[in-house]
Amino acid sequence: MTEENNIRLEYDIVNEGLLVGSLYKDPDLYIEYGELIKSKYDFYDDNTKFLFNSFKTIYKSTSGEVDEDKVNVHMVKEDNRKAKYRRLGGWNFIENLIELSNPDDFLTYFDILKKYSLIRELGRIGFPTKRLLSHPRFDDISAEQVTMSMRSSLEKINTVIGGGNDSVILGHDMVNSVEGWTEVPDMGIEFPFKMWTDLLKGFRKKKLIVDGMLSNEGKSRKMTYVATFISLILGKKVLIMANEMDEEDLKACMITTVCNNPEFGFSYNIPERIITLGEYENKEQYEKVMEVARYIEENTQIYFKDMEDYSDEAIEHEMRKHVVGKGVEYVFYDTMKGYRGDQWEMVKQTATKIRDLVKALDVGGYATIQLTDDSVYLDVFDFSSNNIANAKQIKHVVDGLFLEKKIQKSEYSNYRYIDDWEQEMELDNNKSYYGAKVDKNRAGGKGMVLMVEVDLDLNTWKEIGFGVRVKNR
């Protein structure tokens, strides 16, 4: 406190140092709190602001790894930065902050930081902050309580401090929006499926697409195909979170996918079984697979996480960690289900959590889900969200929903498909087909059934047209 009127200062440099020290000590704290810290407003002291901004740059550029060597390398890259780092005492200064801090108290440090930031901004625009600073229980007051005490006038404060968003007048900038769409259409990256790309306007960020199939019909394999295409062909960083298939399963599926789909530059027709058992027909076949393996190693940007704990909290942690720390742009989750229970409310809660996260983190989301066992007896044209196991309510949450089933050969005479030349074609008894009902699509058309030619041994999924039911069966 100052001597005059026993009023506290409008900052707490010690707390700022403890918060920064905690981040350097446990960098993953940035996942939950980093984007909420606005250094321009939240730090009063230039030194702690400098160290926080440096930490943020290092964390984001080194996939979440921050240590003495990386800090030193970052600091010497620019003369002014190097000089300031040396004036502070270099790594020794940061090390002292690390020793003094306790990451377990980070939430307390964070709240105090925000409280003082709010006090300073209130004072800047004329609020009577001295009354708050002189309050005998000021140390017990939270940032939220400061906000509540002056809520009636806080609309005048720029929302950048809290990171909040006010309402807008819808349509006030419509001309600019229309002009903008002519220059940058509202179109996401392509899927490896043309019909998906057309229907969904591509794989767009902030959107969650869900693909449902019966158990053991290939939903994880199709998901791996999509993720591998986006990573290897489009060069995007991808996260796959899985609670059923392990790393070896997905690696086998990945190399099978690349070996047998021409968009990757290979079309070798080598089944997964041959690769995983090492039972190659000849040396040439083995060399082809090795060629693909080297290609994958050189080009993959897929992060994989085996989700033994697939609670909503664990899902959020992994998504934030990989998006913020590693630059992931597209997230895949296999399979969406309730944690420690399969009540539909829990599955919908998880779907809502993932949907909210893809929006907040500005990433594309793709999840698989299992259909009910009795769906096998239902015509694919009659599929609806009622066929989702324990979670039909997720339809209200997601942006795109596909419900797929394998067509049994005994049913082939019941279906035909319209190909690219608008010809009605019969199903070939020597091939396998899946029907994919478009049950929800915020981007446009829905209700139709896509017909897909599938070979799970090669993991090939070839769209061949729109399915039609044969009349007068």
C-alpha positions as CSV (number, residue, x, y, z in Angstrom):
1,M,0.0,0.0,0.0
2,T,1.1,3.6,-0.5
3,E,1.4,5.9,2.5
4,E,-1.1,8.4,1.1
5,N,-4.6,7.3,2.2
6,N,-3.4,3.8,2.7
7,I,-4.4,2.9,-0.9
8,R,-2.8,0.0,-2.7
9,L,-1.0,0.4,-5.9
10,E,-2.9,-0.5,-9.1
11,Y,-0.5,-3.4,-10.0
12,D,1.2,-6.4,-8.4
13,I,4.5,-7.0,-10.1
14,V,5.3,-9.9,-7.8
15,N,2.2,-11.7,-8.9
16,E,3.1,-11.0,-12.5
17,G,6.5,-12.6,-12.0
18,L,4.9,-15.7,-10.3
19,L,2.5,-16.2,-13.2
20,V,5.3,-15.9,-15.8
21,G,7.5,-18.2,-13.7
22,S,4.7,-20.8,-13.6
23,L,4.4,-20.8,-17.4
24,Y,8.1,-21.4,-17.9
25,K,7.9,-24.1,-15.3
26,D,4.9,-25.8,-16.7
27,P,4.4,-24.6,-20.3
28,D,1.2,-26.6,-20.9
29,L,-0.6,-24.1,-18.6
30,Y,-0.7,-22.0,-21.7
31,I,-3.2,-24.4,-23.2
32,E,-6.0,-23.4,-20.9
33,Y,-5.0,-19.8,-20.0
34,G,-2.6,-18.4,-22.5
35,E,-5.1,-17.1,-25.1
36,L,-7.0,-15.4,-22.3
37,I,-4.0,-13.3,-21.3
38,K,-3.8,-10.0,-23.2
39,S,-0.2,-8.8,-22.4
40,K,-0.9,-5.3,-23.6
41,Y,-3.4,-4.8,-20.8
42,D,-2.8,-7.5,-18.2
43,F,0.9,-6.8,-17.5
44,Y,1.9,-3.5,-15.9
45,D,5.6,-4.3,-15.7
46,D,7.5,-4.1,-19.0
47,N,9.8,-7.0,-17.9
48,T,7.1,-9.5,-17.2
49,K,5.3,-8.4,-20.3
50,F,8.5,-9.0,-22.3
51,L,9.0,-12.5,-20.8
52,F,5.4,-13.5,-21.3
53,N,5.5,-12.4,-25.0
54,S,8.7,-14.3,-25.5
55,F,7.3,-17.4,-23.9
56,K,4.2,-17.2,-26.1
57,T,6.3,-17.0,-29.3
58,I,8.6,-19.8,-28.2
59,Y,5.7,-22.1,-27.2
60,K,3.9,-21.6,-30.4
61,S,7.0,-22.0,-32.6
62,T,8.4,-25.1,-30.9
63,S,5.4,-27.3,-30.5
64,G,4.9,-26.5,-26.9
65,E,8.5,-27.0,-25.7
66,V,10.1,-24.3,-23.7
67,D,13.5,-24.7,-22.0
68,E,16.8,-22.8,-21.5
69,D,18.3,-23.6,-24.9
70,K,15.2,-22.6,-26.8
71,V,14.8,-19.4,-24.8
72,N,18.4,-18.4,-25.3
73,V,18.2,-19.1,-29.1
74,H,15.1,-17.0,-29.3
75,M,16.5,-14.1,-27.4
76,V,19.7,-13.7,-29.5
77,K,17.9,-13.5,-32.8
78,E,17.1,-9.8,-32.4
79,D,19.5,-7.2,-31.0
80,N,17.0,-5.2,-28.9
81,R,15.5,-8.4,-27.5
82,K,19.0,-9.8,-26.7
83,A,20.0,-6.6,-24.9
84,K,16.9,-6.6,-22.8
85,Y,17.3,-10.3,-21.9
86,R,20.9,-9.6,-20.8
87,R,19.9,-6.6,-18.7
88,L,17.4,-8.8,-16.9
89,G,20.1,-11.3,-16.1
90,G,19.4,-13.9,-18.8
91,W,18.1,-17.4,-18.0
92,N,19.1,-16.9,-14.3
93,F,16.4,-14.3,-13.9
94,I,13.8,-16.7,-15.4
95,E,15.1,-19.6,-13.3
96,N,14.6,-17.5,-10.1
97,L,10.9,-16.9,-11.2
98,I,10.5,-20.6,-11.8
99,E,11.8,-21.5,-8.3
100,L,9.5,-19.0,-6.6
101,S,6.4,-20.0,-8.5
102,N,4.0,-22.8,-7.9
103,P,2.0,-24.0,-11.0
104,D,-0.7,-25.4,-8.7
105,D,-1.5,-21.8,-7.7
106,F,-1.7,-20.6,-11.3
107,L,-5.4,-20.0,-11.2
108,T,-4.9,-17.6,-8.2
109,Y,-2.1,-15.8,-10.1
110,F,-4.3,-15.5,-13.2
111,D,-7.3,-14.1,-11.2
112,I,-5.1,-11.5,-9.5
113,L,-3.6,-10.5,-12.8
114,K,-7.0,-10.0,-14.3
115,K,-8.2,-8.1,-11.2
116,Y,-5.5,-5.5,-11.5
117,S,-5.8,-5.3,-15.2
118,L,-9.5,-4.5,-14.8
119,I,-8.8,-2.0,-12.0
120,R,-6.4,-0.1,-14.3
121,E,-8.8,0.0,-17.2
122,L,-11.6,1.2,-15.0
123,G,-9.4,3.9,-13.5
124,R,-8.3,5.0,-17.0
125,I,-11.9,5.8,-18.0
126,G,-12.8,7.5,-14.8
127,F,-14.2,4.9,-12.5
128,P,-13.6,5.5,-8.7
129,T,-11.1,2.6,-8.4
130,K,-9.4,4.1,-5.2
131,R,-12.5,3.0,-3.3
132,L,-11.8,-0.6,-4.3
133,L,-8.1,-0.4,-3.8
134,S,-8.6,0.9,-0.2
135,H,-11.1,-1.7,0.7
136,P,-9.9,-3.7,3.7
137,R,-10.8,-7.0,2.0
138,F,-9.4,-6.1,-1.4
139,D,-7.1,-9.1,-1.4
140,D,-10.2,-11.4,-1.1
141,I,-12.1,-9.7,-4.0
142,S,-12.0,-11.6,-7.3
143,A,-11.9,-10.1,-10.8
144,E,-15.4,-11.4,-11.3
145,Q,-16.6,-9.5,-8.2
146,V,-14.9,-6.3,-9.4
147,T,-16.9,-6.8,-12.6
148,M,-20.2,-7.4,-10.8
149,S,-19.7,-4.3,-8.6
150,M,-19.6,-2.0,-11.6
151,R,-21.6,-4.1,-14.1
152,S,-24.1,-1.3,-14.9
153,S,-21.3,0.8,-16.5
154,L,-18.9,-1.7,-17.8
155,E,-20.4,-1.7,-21.3
156,K,-18.2,1.3,-22.0
157,I,-15.1,-0.7,-21.5
158,N,-13.5,-2.3,-24.6
159,T,-14.2,-6.0,-24.4
160,V,-10.7,-6.9,-25.5
161,I,-9.7,-7.2,-21.8
162,G,-12.1,-10.0,-21.1
163,G,-12.0,-11.4,-24.5
164,G,-15.8,-11.2,-24.7
165,N,-18.0,-10.4,-27.7
166,D,-20.9,-8.0,-27.7
167,S,-24.0,-8.4,-29.9
168,V,-23.9,-6.9,-33.4
169,I,-26.5,-5.5,-35.8
170,L,-27.0,-8.4,-38.2
171,G,-26.6,-7.3,-41.8
172,H,-25.1,-3.9,-41.2
173,D,-22.0,-4.8,-43.3
174,M,-23.8,-7.0,-45.9
175,V,-22.3,-5.3,-48.9
176,N,-18.8,-5.9,-47.6
177,S,-19.7,-9.6,-46.9
178,V,-21.0,-10.1,-50.4
179,E,-17.9,-8.5,-51.9
180,G,-15.7,-10.6,-49.6
181,W,-17.4,-13.9,-50.7
182,T,-16.6,-13.1,-54.4
183,E,-12.9,-12.8,-53.4
184,V,-12.8,-15.5,-50.8
185,P,-15.7,-18.0,-51.1
186,D,-17.0,-19.6,-48.0
187,M,-15.4,-22.9,-49.0
188,G,-13.3,-25.2,-46.9
189,I,-10.5,-27.6,-48.0
190,E,-11.5,-30.5,-50.2
191,F,-12.3,-34.0,-48.9
192,P,-11.0,-37.0,-50.8
193,F,-14.7,-37.4,-51.8
194,K,-16.0,-35.0,-54.4
195,M,-19.6,-35.4,-53.4
196,W,-18.8,-34.7,-49.7
197,T,-16.9,-31.6,-50.8
198,D,-19.8,-30.3,-53.0
199,L,-22.5,-31.0,-50.4
200,L,-20.6,-29.6,-47.3
201,K,-18.8,-26.8,-49.2
202,G,-15.6,-28.6,-48.2
203,F,-14.2,-29.3,-44.8
204,R,-14.7,-25.9,-43.2
205,K,-13.2,-24.7,-40.0
206,K,-15.6,-24.2,-37.0
207,K,-17.8,-27.1,-38.3
208,L,-18.2,-30.6,-36.9
209,I,-18.9,-33.4,-39.3
210,V,-20.1,-36.8,-37.9
211,D,-19.9,-40.1,-39.8
212,G,-21.9,-43.0,-38.4
213,M,-21.7,-46.7,-39.2
214,L,-22.4,-50.1,-37.6
215,S,-19.8,-51.7,-35.5
216,N,-16.9,-53.2,-37.5
217,E,-18.0,-51.7,-40.9
218,G,-15.0,-49.4,-41.4
219,K,-15.7,-46.0,-39.8
220,S,-12.2,-45.8,-38.4
221,R,-10.7,-46.8,-41.7
222,K,-12.7,-44.1,-43.6
223,M,-11.7,-41.6,-40.9
224,T,-8.0,-42.5,-41.4
225,Y,-8.4,-42.1,-45.1
226,V,-9.8,-38.6,-44.8
227,A,-7.1,-37.6,-42.2
228,T,-4.3,-39.0,-44.2
229,F,-5.5,-37.2,-47.4
230,I,-5.7,-33.9,-45.5
231,S,-2.2,-34.3,-44.0
232,L,-0.2,-35.8,-46.9
233,I,-1.9,-34.2,-49.9
234,L,-3.1,-30.9,-48.6
235,G,-0.2,-30.4,-46.1
236,K,-2.3,-29.7,-43.1
237,K,-1.5,-30.5,-39.5
238,V,-4.0,-33.1,-38.1
239,L,-4.8,-34.6,-34.7
240,I,-6.4,-38.0,-34.4
241,M,-7.8,-38.9,-31.0
242,A,-8.9,-42.5,-30.7
243,N,-10.4,-44.5,-27.9
244,E,-10.7,-47.9,-29.7
245,M,-8.0,-48.3,-32.4
246,D,-4.4,-48.0,-31.1
247,E,-1.4,-46.6,-32.8
248,E,-0.4,-49.8,-34.6
249,D,-3.9,-50.3,-35.9
250,L,-4.0,-46.8,-37.4
251,K,-0.4,-47.0,-38.8
252,A,-1.4,-50.2,-40.7
253,C,-4.6,-48.5,-42.0
254,M,-2.6,-45.4,-43.0
255,I,0.0,-47.2,-45.1
256,T,-2.7,-49.4,-46.7
257,T,-4.6,-46.2,-47.6
258,V,-1.6,-44.6,-49.2
259,C,-0.6,-47.8,-51.1
260,N,-3.9,-48.2,-52.8
261,N,-5.4,-44.8,-53.5
262,P,-4.1,-43.1,-56.6
263,E,-4.5,-39.6,-55.3
264,F,-1.4,-40.3,-53.1
265,G,0.6,-41.2,-56.2
266,F,0.4,-45.0,-55.7
267,S,-2.0,-47.7,-56.8
268,Y,-0.4,-51.0,-55.8
269,N,-3.5,-53.1,-54.8
270,I,-1.7,-54.5,-51.7
271,P,-4.1,-55.7,-48.9
272,E,-3.4,-54.7,-45.4
273,R,-3.0,-58.3,-44.3
274,I,0.0,-58.8,-46.6
275,I,1.7,-55.7,-45.1
276,T,1.0,-56.4,-41.4
277,L,2.0,-60.1,-41.7
278,G,5.0,-59.4,-43.8
279,E,3.9,-62.1,-46.3
280,Y,4.9,-60.3,-49.5
281,E,4.5,-62.1,-52.8
282,N,7.9,-61.1,-53.9
283,K,10.7,-58.5,-53.3
284,E,9.2,-56.0,-55.7
285,Q,6.0,-55.9,-53.7
286,Y,8.0,-55.3,-50.5
287,E,10.0,-52.5,-52.1
288,K,6.7,-50.8,-53.1
289,V,5.5,-50.8,-49.6
290,M,8.8,-49.5,-48.3
291,E,8.6,-46.7,-50.9
292,V,5.2,-45.7,-49.5
293,A,6.6,-46.0,-45.9
294,R,9.4,-43.5,-46.7
295,Y,6.9,-41.2,-48.4
296,I,4.7,-41.2,-45.3
297,E,7.7,-40.5,-43.0
298,E,8.8,-37.5,-45.1
299,N,5.3,-35.9,-45.4
300,T,3.0,-36.8,-42.5
301,Q,1.8,-34.1,-40.1
302,I,-0.6,-36.3,-38.2
303,Y,-0.5,-36.3,-34.4
304,F,-2.1,-39.4,-32.8
305,K,-3.4,-39.6,-29.2
306,D,-4.6,-42.9,-27.7
307,M,-7.4,-41.6,-25.5
308,E,-7.5,-44.0,-22.6
309,D,-9.2,-41.2,-20.7
310,Y,-11.8,-39.9,-23.1
311,S,-13.7,-37.7,-20.7
312,D,-14.8,-34.3,-22.0
313,E,-12.0,-32.6,-19.9
314,A,-9.3,-34.9,-21.5
315,I,-10.7,-34.2,-25.0
316,E,-10.6,-30.5,-24.4
317,H,-7.1,-30.6,-23.0
318,E,-5.7,-32.5,-26.0
319,M,-7.5,-30.3,-28.5
320,R,-6.2,-27.1,-26.9
321,K,-2.7,-28.6,-26.5
322,H,-2.4,-29.6,-30.1
323,V,-4.1,-26.6,-31.7
324,V,-2.4,-23.9,-29.5
325,G,1.0,-25.7,-29.1
326,K,1.4,-27.6,-32.3
327,G,-0.6,-25.6,-34.9
328,V,-3.2,-28.4,-35.7
329,E,-6.0,-27.2,-38.0
330,Y,-8.2,-30.3,-38.3
331,V,-9.2,-32.6,-35.4
332,F,-10.6,-36.2,-35.8
333,Y,-12.2,-38.2,-32.9
334,D,-12.9,-41.9,-33.1
335,T,-15.3,-43.0,-31.6
336,M,-17.7,-40.5,-30.0
337,K,-19.3,-42.1,-27.0
338,G,-20.1,-41.4,-23.4
339,Y,-17.3,-41.6,-20.8
340,R,-18.0,-44.3,-18.2
341,G,-21.6,-44.7,-19.4
342,D,-23.4,-44.6,-22.7
343,Q,-26.5,-42.7,-21.8
344,W,-27.5,-40.4,-24.8
345,E,-27.2,-37.3,-22.6
346,M,-23.5,-38.0,-22.0
347,V,-22.8,-38.6,-25.7
348,K,-24.7,-35.4,-26.7
349,Q,-22.7,-33.5,-24.0
350,T,-19.5,-34.8,-25.6
351,A,-20.7,-33.8,-29.1
352,T,-21.6,-30.4,-27.8
353,K,-18.2,-30.0,-26.2
354,I,-16.4,-30.9,-29.4
355,R,-18.6,-28.6,-31.5
356,D,-18.0,-25.7,-29.1
357,L,-14.2,-26.4,-29.2
358,V,-13.9,-26.5,-33.0
359,K,-15.7,-23.1,-33.0
360,A,-13.6,-21.6,-30.3
361,L,-10.3,-22.9,-31.7
362,D,-11.1,-22.2,-35.3
363,V,-10.5,-25.8,-36.5
364,G,-12.3,-28.4,-38.6
365,G,-13.8,-31.3,-36.6
366,Y,-14.7,-34.8,-37.7
367,A,-16.0,-37.5,-35.4
368,T,-17.2,-41.1,-35.9
369,I,-20.2,-42.7,-34.1
370,Q,-21.7,-46.1,-33.9
371,L,-25.2,-46.9,-35.2
372,T,-27.6,-49.2,-33.4
373,D,-27.2,-53.0,-34.1
374,D,-30.7,-53.3,-35.5
375,S,-29.8,-50.7,-38.2
376,V,-28.6,-53.7,-40.3
377,Y,-32.2,-54.6,-40.9
378,L,-33.3,-51.2,-42.1
379,D,-33.3,-49.8,-45.6
380,V,-30.5,-47.2,-45.8
381,F,-33.0,-44.7,-47.4
382,D,-35.0,-44.9,-44.2
383,F,-32.0,-44.1,-41.9
384,S,-32.4,-41.2,-39.5
385,S,-30.8,-40.0,-36.3
386,N,-32.9,-42.6,-34.5
387,N,-30.3,-45.1,-35.7
388,I,-27.5,-43.5,-33.7
389,A,-26.6,-45.7,-30.7
390,N,-27.7,-44.0,-27.5
391,A,-27.4,-40.5,-29.0
392,K,-29.9,-39.5,-31.5
393,Q,-30.0,-36.0,-30.0
394,I,-26.5,-35.2,-31.4
395,K,-28.2,-34.4,-34.7
396,H,-29.2,-31.1,-33.2
397,V,-25.6,-30.2,-32.4
398,V,-23.5,-31.2,-35.4
399,D,-23.1,-29.4,-38.8
400,G,-23.1,-32.5,-41.0
401,L,-24.3,-36.0,-40.3
402,F,-23.8,-39.1,-42.5
403,L,-25.3,-42.4,-41.6
404,E,-23.8,-45.3,-43.6
405,K,-24.3,-49.1,-44.0
406,K,-23.0,-51.9,-46.1
407,I,-25.4,-53.0,-48.7
408,Q,-25.9,-56.8,-48.5
409,K,-25.5,-58.7,-51.8
410,S,-29.0,-60.1,-51.3
411,E,-30.3,-56.5,-51.5
412,Y,-28.4,-55.4,-54.7
413,S,-31.5,-55.8,-56.8
414,N,-33.2,-53.2,-54.6
415,Y,-30.9,-50.4,-55.5
416,R,-29.3,-48.6,-58.5
417,Y,-27.2,-45.5,-58.7
418,I,-27.1,-42.4,-60.9
419,D,-23.5,-42.0,-62.2
420,D,-21.7,-38.8,-63.5
421,W,-23.4,-39.2,-66.9
422,E,-26.8,-39.4,-65.2
423,Q,-27.2,-43.0,-66.2
424,E,-29.0,-45.4,-63.9
425,M,-26.6,-48.2,-63.2
426,E,-27.0,-51.6,-61.5
427,L,-24.8,-52.8,-58.6
428,D,-22.1,-55.3,-59.6
429,N,-22.2,-58.6,-57.7
430,N,-18.4,-58.7,-57.7
431,K,-18.1,-55.5,-55.7
432,S,-19.0,-54.2,-52.3
433,Y,-21.1,-51.1,-51.8
434,Y,-22.1,-48.8,-48.9
435,G,-25.0,-46.4,-48.9
436,A,-24.5,-43.1,-47.0
437,K,-27.6,-41.2,-46.0
438,V,-27.1,-37.4,-45.7
439,D,-29.2,-36.9,-42.6
440,K,-28.1,-33.4,-41.8
441,N,-26.2,-30.7,-43.7
442,R,-26.2,-27.1,-42.7
443,A,-24.4,-26.3,-46.0
444,G,-27.2,-27.4,-48.2
445,G,-28.8,-30.5,-49.6
446,K,-29.7,-33.5,-47.4
447,G,-31.9,-36.6,-47.5
448,M,-30.2,-38.2,-50.4
449,V,-28.1,-41.4,-50.3
450,L,-24.6,-41.5,-51.7
451,M,-23.5,-44.8,-53.2
452,V,-19.9,-45.7,-52.4
453,E,-17.8,-48.6,-53.8
454,V,-15.7,-50.0,-50.9
455,D,-12.8,-52.4,-50.4
456,L,-11.9,-52.5,-46.7
457,D,-8.9,-54.8,-47.4
458,L,-7.4,-52.0,-49.6
459,N,-9.2,-49.2,-47.7
460,T,-10.5,-47.7,-50.9
461,W,-13.7,-45.6,-50.8
462,K,-14.9,-44.6,-54.3
463,E,-18.0,-42.5,-54.7
464,I,-19.9,-43.7,-57.7
465,G,-23.1,-41.6,-57.6
466,F,-26.5,-41.0,-55.9
467,G,-28.4,-44.2,-54.9
468,V,-32.0,-44.8,-56.0
469,R,-34.4,-47.4,-54.9
470,V,-35.8,-49.7,-57.6
471,K,-39.5,-49.1,-58.0
472,N,-42.1,-51.9,-57.6
473,R,-39.8,-54.2,-55.8
